[in-house]
Amino acid sequence: MAKVRTFSLQRYVEEALRRAEYDKDENGIVIAKVPDASGFFAQGDSVEEARENLKEVIEGNVLLALQLRLELPPLKGIDIEERDVQTKSAQA
């Protein structure tokens, strides 16, 4: 048996982006971050660029967390279900 997590990556990313906050630093660079989501931050020359970069960071971090079996930052309204599935090696 193996544990799998099921959820919509697209909905997760959209919800994270909806929560994102944007600020300019002293050099005019836009910093985008998702509060309470460690590692969900990026920057860009404009809000649009920072948002696109943030989207890529979120997707990459989620995929890496899934590969490494790490917890994902919880987002209200996004249910991440965990269930047991039979693996081929367990069936043999």
C-alpha positions as CSV (number, residue, x, y, z in Angstrom):
1,M,0.0,0.0,0.0
2,A,1.1,3.6,-0.7
3,K,-0.4,6.9,0.3
4,V,-1.4,9.3,-2.4
5,R,-2.7,12.9,-2.1
6,T,-5.3,14.1,-4.5
7,F,-6.3,17.7,-5.2
8,S,-6.5,20.1,-8.1
9,L,-3.1,21.7,-8.7
10,Q,-4.8,24.5,-10.8
11,R,-7.3,25.3,-8.0
12,Y,-4.5,25.3,-5.4
13,V,-2.3,27.6,-7.5
14,E,-5.2,30.0,-8.2
15,E,-6.1,30.1,-4.5
16,A,-2.5,30.8,-3.5
17,L,-2.3,33.6,-6.1
18,R,-5.6,35.1,-4.9
19,R,-4.0,35.4,-1.4
20,A,-0.7,36.9,-2.7
21,E,0.5,40.2,-1.5
22,Y,2.7,42.6,-3.5
23,D,5.2,45.2,-2.3
24,K,7.9,47.2,-3.9
25,D,11.4,47.2,-2.3
26,E,13.7,50.2,-2.1
27,N,15.0,49.5,-5.7
28,G,11.5,49.4,-7.2
29,I,11.4,45.6,-7.6
30,V,8.0,44.1,-6.9
31,I,8.1,41.3,-4.3
32,A,5.2,38.8,-4.4
33,K,4.5,36.5,-1.5
34,V,1.8,34.2,-0.2
35,P,1.4,34.8,3.6
36,D,1.7,31.7,5.8
37,A,3.1,29.7,2.9
38,S,6.8,29.2,3.4
39,G,8.8,29.4,0.1
40,F,5.9,30.9,-1.9
41,F,7.6,34.2,-3.0
42,A,9.0,35.7,-6.1
43,Q,10.0,39.1,-7.6
44,G,9.7,40.9,-10.9
45,D,9.9,44.4,-12.5
46,S,6.1,44.7,-12.4
47,V,3.2,43.2,-10.6
48,E,2.3,41.1,-13.6
49,E,5.9,39.8,-13.9
50,A,6.1,39.1,-10.2
51,R,2.7,37.3,-10.3
52,E,3.8,35.1,-13.2
53,N,7.1,34.3,-11.5
54,L,5.1,33.5,-8.3
55,K,2.8,31.2,-10.2
56,E,5.9,29.2,-11.4
57,V,7.4,29.1,-7.9
58,I,4.2,27.8,-6.4
59,E,3.8,25.1,-9.0
60,G,7.4,24.1,-8.7
61,N,7.3,24.0,-4.9
62,V,4.1,22.0,-4.9
63,L,5.5,19.4,-7.2
64,L,8.7,19.2,-5.2
65,A,6.8,18.8,-2.0
66,L,4.8,16.0,-3.5
67,Q,7.9,14.2,-4.7
68,L,9.6,14.5,-1.3
69,R,6.4,13.7,0.5
70,L,6.4,17.0,2.4
71,E,3.4,18.8,3.7
72,L,1.8,21.5,1.5
73,P,0.9,24.8,3.0
74,P,-2.9,24.5,3.8
75,L,-5.1,26.9,1.9
76,K,-8.7,27.4,3.0
77,G,-11.1,25.9,0.5
78,I,-8.6,23.5,-1.0
79,D,-9.1,20.0,0.2
80,I,-6.1,17.7,-0.1
81,E,-7.3,14.2,0.4
82,E,-4.9,11.4,1.4
83,R,-5.8,7.8,0.8
84,D,-4.2,4.4,0.5
85,V,-3.8,2.8,-2.9
86,Q,-2.5,-0.6,-3.8
87,T,0.8,-0.6,-5.6
88,K,1.8,-3.2,-8.3
89,S,4.5,-4.6,-6.1
90,A,2.0,-5.1,-3.3
91,Q,-0.3,-7.0,-5.7
92,A,2.3,-9.5,-6.8
